[in-house]
Amino acid sequence: MTFFEWDQSYSVGIKIIDAQHKKLFKLIDDLYVATNNIHGGKAESIENIILDLAAYVEFHFGTEEKYFKEFKYDKTESHTEEHHFYERKIADFKNRYEKGEDVGEEMMLFLKQWLSEHIKIKDKEYSKCFSEHGLV
């Protein structure tokens, strides 16, 4: 059972970015499995998945932002602000989890909605810029 499955509607047409997005979808599914004790137990602890999400998204955002700078993307500032919002939200989930709150389900729903909207709207806006600079 998959909670959040990548399909072509999420493709931005840039292989490296699509591959990174697929990894994020996998991490969200891992959180779903851990939160719901699917397959007889937690595959990983929720804390480890939160740490993985924070680390991987830092890497992913770094990739996007590197190209924003390199290609002089005109929406860099607003797009980067969305990245900062996500980072703050993940830090908040992590802090709440460390204080003993059950944040798994809330976090999954946030991630699914935020990532879906972010990719399908904001990320697709840079596709043309990136491809015009030879990134495919």
Backbone hydrogen bonds, N-H to C=O, Kabsch-Sander energy under -0.5 kcal/mol:
donor,donor_aa,acceptor,acceptor_aa,energy
10,Y,7,D,-2.5
11,S,8,Q,-1.7
15,K,13,G,-0.5
15,K,136,V,-0.6
18,D,14,I,-2.9
19,A,15,K,-2.5
20,Q,16,I,-1.6
21,H,17,I,-2.6
22,K,18,D,-2.4
23,K,19,A,-1.6
24,L,20,Q,-1.8
25,F,21,H,-2.2
26,K,22,K,-2.1
27,L,23,K,-2.2
28,I,24,L,-2.1
29,D,25,F,-2.2
30,D,26,K,-2.4
31,L,27,L,-2.1
32,Y,28,I,-2.0
33,V,29,D,-2.5
34,A,30,D,-2.6
35,T,31,L,-2.9
36,N,32,Y,-2.0
37,N,34,A,-0.8
38,I,33,V,-1.8
40,G,37,N,-0.7
41,G,38,I,-0.7
43,A,41,G,-0.5
49,I,45,S,-1.9
50,I,46,I,-2.7
51,L,47,E,-2.4
52,D,48,N,-2.5
53,L,49,I,-2.9
54,A,50,I,-2.4
55,A,51,L,-2.6
56,Y,52,D,-3.2
57,V,53,L,-2.2
58,E,54,A,-1.5
59,F,55,A,-1.9
60,H,56,Y,-2.9
61,F,57,V,-3.4
62,G,58,E,-2.0
63,T,59,F,-1.8
64,E,60,H,-2.3
65,E,61,F,-3.1
66,K,62,G,-2.0
67,Y,63,T,-1.8
68,F,64,E,-2.3
69,K,65,E,-2.1
70,E,66,K,-2.6
71,F,67,Y,-2.9
72,K,68,F,-0.6
72,K,69,K,-0.7
73,Y,68,F,-2.4
76,T,73,Y,-1.3
79,H,75,K,-2.3
80,T,76,T,-2.8
81,E,77,E,-1.9
82,E,78,S,-1.4
83,H,79,H,-1.6
84,H,80,T,-2.3
85,F,81,E,-2.1
86,Y,82,E,-2.1
87,E,83,H,-2.4
88,R,84,H,-2.4
89,K,85,F,-2.3
90,I,86,Y,-2.6
91,A,87,E,-2.2
92,D,88,R,-2.2
93,F,89,K,-2.4
94,K,90,I,-2.6
95,N,91,A,-2.5
96,R,92,D,-2.7
97,Y,93,F,-2.7
98,E,94,K,-2.5
99,K,95,N,-1.1
100,G,97,Y,-1.9
101,E,96,R,-2.3
103,V,101,E,-1.1
107,M,103,V,-3.0
108,M,104,G,-2.5
109,L,105,E,-2.3
110,F,106,E,-2.3
111,L,107,M,-3.1
112,K,108,M,-2.6
113,Q,109,L,-2.3
114,W,110,F,-3.2
115,L,111,L,-2.6
116,S,112,K,-1.8
117,E,113,Q,-2.4
118,H,114,W,-3.0
119,I,115,L,-2.8
120,K,116,S,-2.4
121,I,117,E,-1.8
122,K,117,E,-0.7
123,D,118,H,-2.9
124,K,119,I,-1.3
125,E,121,I,-0.8
125,E,122,K,-0.6
126,Y,122,K,-0.6
126,Y,123,D,-1.2
127,S,123,D,-0.5
127,S,124,K,-0.6
130,F,126,Y,-2.8
131,S,127,S,-2.7
132,E,128,K,-2.5
133,H,129,C,-0.9
133,H,130,F,-0.7
134,G,131,S,-1.8
135,L,130,F,-2.3
136,V,134,G,-0.6
